[in-house]
């Protein structure tokens, strides 16, 4: 391990790229420690998932000086013209600060710019997921070209050309990652494709660090604990619907929504007094709605349009029970937020257990089949059990799942 030295008297730590607004959690923690931060927002206001003001209630738009709005038509243009955008990026940084950055976090396709600007500044690749395990996987570039050639800007280009462009992007994304001093990704064993990319980066002398955390800043004004006044069982699943279509070509991103629906249908045969809330996001929403109709759940399922996270919190607050993925993926922010809020969480936590992040005694209600989902819901009919799991969930998330540990691994000078 070679931590980066940080000094509050020196220049800022810069954040480029903000998929799902995830990098903001580290930016806020650094600011708490007295470190100057410069955070770039590259997505339009319509991107409710990645704009930080839609997650963090203390961030308002127009932004304060330390947050810079630089909207790109799409991040995919970055690896197509990396030298050009590296120059523009450097210019943008020095428009806002006269002091050289102490470190630069790169998220999404900003990673591809790493070889071309500020050579003496340590760069940390902070992928959100597919920007590493799909778009930096040179071994599977042909597969990605096949699955993604009819999406985004590529659907306007002849397929034979778009596949070549995608392959070039993958090559440049990996090259950018190889020129970073560190990459911070999910723990090894979570994603086979990601593990292969990490191994290749280690061969290039890139230091690989594991992260499994979220920021609880978006939740700090929220009520925590179980709901006592519901006359029915209110169930909320904010999980993106990905279980049949995989545009990035990685089937390990299956959320198992089909299994959730099947499990709910089985439980509905026992208890008609339920209310289910789903959010219309992901590739397979139409397929999920079809399943709900076929399995007789239409009358109890309420569908919500995709919304800002601050609005999504209302669904958490109503819920007696929450779901995260039960497929091949891992528990993400949607589930960890439920734990912190004290909502009993049904999910498949097999990867976390197998990788030693926690043991089977953790307060997650493990399930990866429809029958297991039904059985867990039957257990949760007990208000006393829900209260017990709620308190354990709150204690567990606070002790294990915050962002401080990762920053202390990356940097010296973080107390």
C-alpha positions in Angstrom: 0.0 0.0 0.0 1.3 3.5 -0.9 -1.2 6.1 0.5 -1.2 9.5 -1.1 -0.1 12.3 1.2 -2.8 15.0 1.7 -2.3 18.4 3.2 -5.2 20.9 3.9 -2.8 23.8 3.0 -2.3 22.5 -0.6 -4.5 22.3 -3.7 -7.8 20.6 -4.1 -8.8 17.0 -4.7 -10.6 17.0 -8.0 -13.5 14.7 -8.9 -14.3 14.1 -12.6 -17.3 12.0 -13.6 -20.3 11.4 -11.3 -22.2 8.2 -12.2 -25.1 7.8 -9.8 -23.5 10.7 -7.8 -21.5 8.1 -6.0 -18.1 10.0 -6.0 -19.8 12.8 -4.1 -19.8 10.7 -0.9 -16.0 10.8 -0.8 -15.9 14.5 -1.8 -18.1 15.4 1.2 -16.0 13.3 3.6 -12.8 15.1 2.4 -14.5 18.4 2.9 -15.3 17.4 6.5 -11.6 16.8 7.0 -10.7 20.3 5.8 -9.5 19.2 2.4 -10.4 21.5 -0.5 -12.5 19.8 -3.2 -13.4 20.6 -6.8 -16.3 18.4 -8.0 -17.4 18.4 -11.7 -20.9 17.6 -12.7 -21.0 16.5 -16.3 -24.7 15.4 -16.7 -27.8 17.5 -17.5 -30.5 18.3 -15.1 -32.7 15.6 -16.6 -30.3 12.9 -15.3 -31.9 12.6 -11.9 -29.8 9.7 -10.9 -26.4 11.4 -11.3 -27.0 15.0 -10.3 -25.8 15.4 -6.7 -28.6 17.8 -5.7 -31.0 14.9 -6.2 -29.3 12.8 -3.6 -27.8 15.2 -1.0 -30.3 17.5 0.7 -27.6 20.0 1.7 -26.6 20.5 -2.0 -28.6 23.1 -3.9 -28.6 24.2 -7.5 -27.2 26.7 -8.6 -24.1 25.0 -7.1 -21.6 26.5 -4.6 -18.2 27.4 -6.0 -16.6 24.0 -5.3 -19.1 22.2 -7.6 -18.6 22.9 -11.3 -21.3 22.2 -13.9 -19.7 21.0 -17.2 -22.4 19.2 -19.1 -21.3 16.8 -21.8 -23.6 15.5 -24.6 -22.4 12.0 -23.5 -19.3 10.7 -21.7 -18.6 8.4 -24.6 -17.1 11.3 -26.5 -14.2 11.4 -24.0 -12.3 8.2 -25.1 -13.0 9.1 -28.7 -10.9 12.3 -28.3 -8.9 11.8 -25.1 -6.1 14.3 -25.8 -8.5 17.0 -26.8 -10.7 16.5 -23.7 -7.7 16.1 -21.4 -6.6 19.6 -22.5 -10.1 21.1 -22.0 -10.3 19.4 -18.6 -7.0 20.8 -17.4 -8.2 24.3 -18.6 -11.5 23.9 -16.6 -9.6 22.9 -13.5 -7.3 25.8 -13.5 -10.2 28.2 -14.2 -11.4 27.3 -10.7 -8.1 27.0 -8.8 -4.7 28.5 -9.0 -3.2 25.6 -7.0 -2.3 22.2 -8.6 -4.6 19.4 -7.5 -3.2 17.0 -4.9 -5.1 14.1 -6.4 -7.7 13.4 -9.1 -10.6 10.9 -8.9 -11.8 9.7 -12.4 -15.2 8.1 -12.8 -16.8 6.8 -15.9 -15.1 7.5 -19.2 -13.0 10.3 -17.7 -10.7 7.4 -16.8 -9.6 7.4 -20.5 -8.1 10.9 -20.1 -5.6 9.8 -17.4 -2.5 9.4 -19.6 -2.9 12.8 -21.2 -2.9 15.5 -18.5 -1.2 16.5 -15.2 1.3 13.7 -15.2 2.7 14.5 -11.8 -0.7 14.3 -10.0 -1.8 10.9 -8.6 -5.0 9.7 -10.3 -7.5 7.3 -8.8 -9.9 5.4 -11.0 -13.2 5.2 -9.1 -15.5 3.1 -11.3 -19.2 2.8 -10.7 -19.3 -0.7 -12.2 -19.6 -1.2 -16.0 -17.0 1.6 -16.7 -14.5 -1.0 -15.5 -16.0 -4.5 -15.8 -17.4 -4.0 -19.2 -15.8 -0.9 -20.8 -12.3 -1.7 -19.7 -12.5 -5.4 -20.4 -10.4 -5.8 -23.6 -10.9 -9.5 -23.7 -14.6 -9.2 -24.1 -14.6 -6.1 -26.3 -16.1 -8.0 -29.2 -19.1 -9.1 -27.0 -19.7 -5.6 -25.9 -19.6 -4.3 -29.4 -22.2 -6.8 -30.4 -24.6 -6.0 -27.5 -24.1 -2.2 -27.4 -24.0 -1.4 -31.1 -27.7 -0.6 -31.3 -27.6 1.7 -28.3 -26.7 5.3 -27.4 -24.9 7.2 -30.3 -24.0 3.9 -31.9 -27.5 3.1 -33.2 -27.0 5.9 -35.7 -23.9 4.3 -37.1 -23.5 1.2 -39.3 -23.0 -1.8 -37.1 -19.6 -2.8 -38.6 -18.3 0.7 -37.8 -19.9 1.0 -34.3 -18.3 -2.3 -33.2 -14.9 -1.0 -34.2 -15.4 2.2 -32.4 -16.6 0.4 -29.2 -13.5 -1.8 -29.4 -11.3 1.3 -29.6 -13.1 2.9 -26.6 -12.6 -0.3 -24.5 -8.9 -0.3 -25.4 -8.5 3.4 -24.4 -10.5 3.0 -21.2 -8.2 0.2 -20.1 -5.2 2.2 -21.1 -6.4 5.1 -19.0 -7.0 2.8 -16.0 -3.5 1.4 -16.4 -2.0 4.9 -16.0 -3.8 5.6 -12.7 -1.9 4.9 -9.5 -4.9 3.3 -7.8 -8.3 1.8 -8.8 -11.1 1.5 -6.2 -13.6 -1.1 -7.1 -15.9 -3.7 -5.4 -14.1 -6.5 -3.5 -12.6 -9.3 -5.5 -15.0 -12.2 -5.9 -18.0 -10.0 -6.5 -17.8 -9.8 -10.3 -15.8 -12.3 -12.4 -15.4 -9.9 -15.3 -14.3 -7.1 -13.0 -11.8 -9.4 -11.3 -10.2 -10.2 -14.7 -9.8 -6.5 -15.4 -8.3 -5.9 -11.9 -5.8 -8.7 -12.4 -4.7 -7.1 -15.7 -4.3 -3.7 -14.0 -2.3 -5.2 -11.2 0.0 -6.6 -13.9 0.4 -3.0 -14.9 1.4 -2.1 -11.3 -1.8 -0.3 -10.5 -2.8 -0.6 -6.8 -6.2 -2.2 -6.4 -8.3 -1.3 -3.4 -11.7 -2.8 -2.5 -14.7 -0.7 -1.5 -18.1 -1.7 -0.2 -19.7 1.5 1.2 -22.2 4.2 0.7 -22.7 7.7 2.1 -25.5 8.2 4.7 -25.5 11.9 4.1 -28.6 11.7 1.9 -30.5 10.1 4.8 -29.4 12.3 7.7 -32.8 14.1 8.0 -34.9 10.9 7.6 -36.9 9.1 10.3 -35.4 5.7 11.1 -37.1 2.5 12.3 -40.1 0.3 11.5 -43.6 1.5 10.5 -46.1 0.8 13.2 -49.3 2.2 11.7 -49.7 0.2 8.4 -52.8 -2.0 8.2 -51.2 -4.0 5.4 -47.7 -5.1 4.6 -46.1 -2.5 2.4 -43.2 -3.8 0.3 -40.8 -1.6 -1.6 -38.2 -2.7 -4.2 -36.3 0.2 -5.8 -34.1 -2.3 -7.7 -33.4 -1.5 -11.3 -35.2 -4.1 -13.6 -32.3 -6.0 -15.2 -32.8 -9.8 -15.4 -33.2 -10.6 -19.1 -31.5 -7.9 -21.1 -27.8 -7.0 -20.5 -26.7 -4.1 -22.7 -23.2 -4.1 -21.3 -23.0 -7.9 -22.0 -22.4 -8.8 -18.3 -25.0 -11.3 -17.0 -23.6 -10.9 -13.5 -25.6 -7.7 -13.4 -28.8 -9.6 -13.1 -30.9 -8.2 -10.2 -33.2 -11.2 -10.1 -36.3 -9.0 -10.3 -38.1 -12.0 -11.9 -37.4 -14.0 -8.7 -38.7 -11.2 -6.6 -41.9 -11.1 -8.5 -42.3 -14.9 -8.4 -41.7 -14.8 -4.6 -44.2 -12.0 -4.1 -46.8 -14.0 -6.1 -46.3 -17.0 -3.9 -46.7 -15.0 -0.8 -49.7 -13.2 -2.2 -51.5 -16.6 -2.2 -51.1 -16.6 1.6 -51.6 -12.9 2.4 -53.8 -10.7 0.1 -53.3 -7.7 2.3 -50.1 -6.4 0.7 -49.0 -3.3 -1.2 -46.0 -3.5 -3.5 -44.1 -0.5 -4.9 -41.9 -0.8 -7.9 -40.0 1.9 -9.8 -40.0 2.0 -13.7 -36.2 1.9 -14.3 -34.0 -0.6 -16.1 -34.1 -2.6 -19.4 -36.7 -5.1 -18.4 -39.6 -3.0 -17.0 -42.0 -4.2 -19.7 -41.1 -7.9 -19.0 -41.6 -7.3 -15.3 -45.1 -5.8 -15.8 -46.0 -8.7 -18.0 -44.9 -11.1 -15.2 -47.0 -9.2 -12.7 -50.1 -9.6 -14.9 -49.5 -13.3 -15.5 -48.9 -14.0 -11.9 -52.0 -12.1 -10.6 -50.2 -9.2 -8.9 -51.6 -6.3 -10.9 -54.0 -5.2 -8.2 -51.4 -4.9 -5.5 -48.5 -3.5 -7.4 -48.1 0.3 -7.7 -45.7 1.5 -10.4 -43.8 4.7 -10.0 -42.0 6.7 -12.7 -38.2 7.1 -12.1 -37.7 9.9 -9.7 -35.2 11.9 -7.7 -33.6 10.1 -4.8 -35.0 12.7 -2.4 -38.5 11.7 -3.6 -37.7 8.0 -3.5 -37.1 8.3 0.2 -40.9 8.6 0.7 -41.3 5.1 -0.5 -38.7 3.9 1.9 -40.5 5.6 4.7 -43.8 3.9 3.9 -42.3 0.4 3.7 -42.5 -2.4 6.2 -40.0 -4.5 4.1 -37.5 -3.5 1.4 -35.8 -5.5 -1.3 -32.4 -5.3 -3.0 -31.3 -7.7 -5.7 -31.7 -11.5 -5.3 -29.9 -12.4 -8.5 -26.2 -12.6 -9.4 -25.4 -9.0 -8.5 -24.6 -7.7 -5.0 -26.3 -5.5 -2.4 -25.9 -1.9 -3.5 -26.9 1.5 -2.2 -30.6 0.8 -2.6 -30.3 -2.0 0.0 -27.7 -0.4 2.3 -29.9 2.7 2.6 -32.8 0.4 3.7 -30.5 -1.1 6.4 -29.5 2.4 7.7 -33.1 3.4 7.8 -34.0 0.3 9.8 -36.1 -1.4 7.2 -35.9 -5.2 7.2 -34.0 -6.1 3.9 -34.6 -9.2 1.8 -31.7 -9.7 -0.6 -29.1 -12.2 -1.8 -25.9 -11.4 0.3 -24.1 -14.6 -0.7 -21.2 -12.7 -2.3 -20.6 -10.6 0.8 -20.6 -13.7 3.0 -18.3 -15.7 0.7 -15.9 -12.7 0.6 -15.8 -12.3 4.4 -17.4 -8.9 4.5 -19.9 -10.3 7.1 -21.2 -13.6 8.2 -24.6 -15.3 8.1 -25.5 -13.7 11.4 -25.8 -10.3 9.7 -29.3 -8.8 9.8 -30.0 -9.3 6.0 -32.8 -11.7 5.3 -31.0 -13.8 2.7 -32.9 -15.1 -0.3 -32.1 -16.1 -3.8 -35.2 -18.2 -4.7 -38.9 -17.4 -4.9 -39.6 -19.9 -2.0 -37.0 -18.2 0.2 -38.6 -14.8 -0.4 -42.0 -16.2 0.6 -40.5 -17.7 3.7 -38.8 -14.5 4.7 -42.0 -12.5 4.2 -43.9 -15.0 6.4 -41.3 -14.4 9.2 -41.7 -10.6 8.8 -45.4 -10.8 9.6 -44.2 -10.5 13.2 -43.9 -6.8 14.2 -41.7 -7.9 17.1 -39.2 -9.5 14.7 -39.3 -6.5 12.4 -38.4 -4.2 15.3 -35.5 -6.5 16.3 -34.2 -6.7 12.8 -34.6 -2.9 12.4 -32.4 -2.1 15.3 -29.7 -4.6 14.3 -29.8 -3.3 10.7 -29.2 0.3 11.8 -26.3 -0.7 14.1 -24.8 -2.9 11.4 -24.8 -0.3 8.6 -23.3 2.4 10.8 -20.5 0.1 12.0 -19.5 -1.4 8.6 -20.8 0.4 5.5 -19.7 4.1 5.6 -17.0 5.6 3.3 -14.4 6.6 5.9 -12.4 3.3 5.7 -11.7 3.6 2.0 -10.4 7.2 2.3 -8.1 6.2 5.1 -6.7 3.5 2.8 -6.2 5.9 -0.2 -4.7 8.8 1.7 -2.4 9.7 4.6 -3.5 12.7 6.6 -7.1 11.6 7.0 -7.9 11.1 10.7 
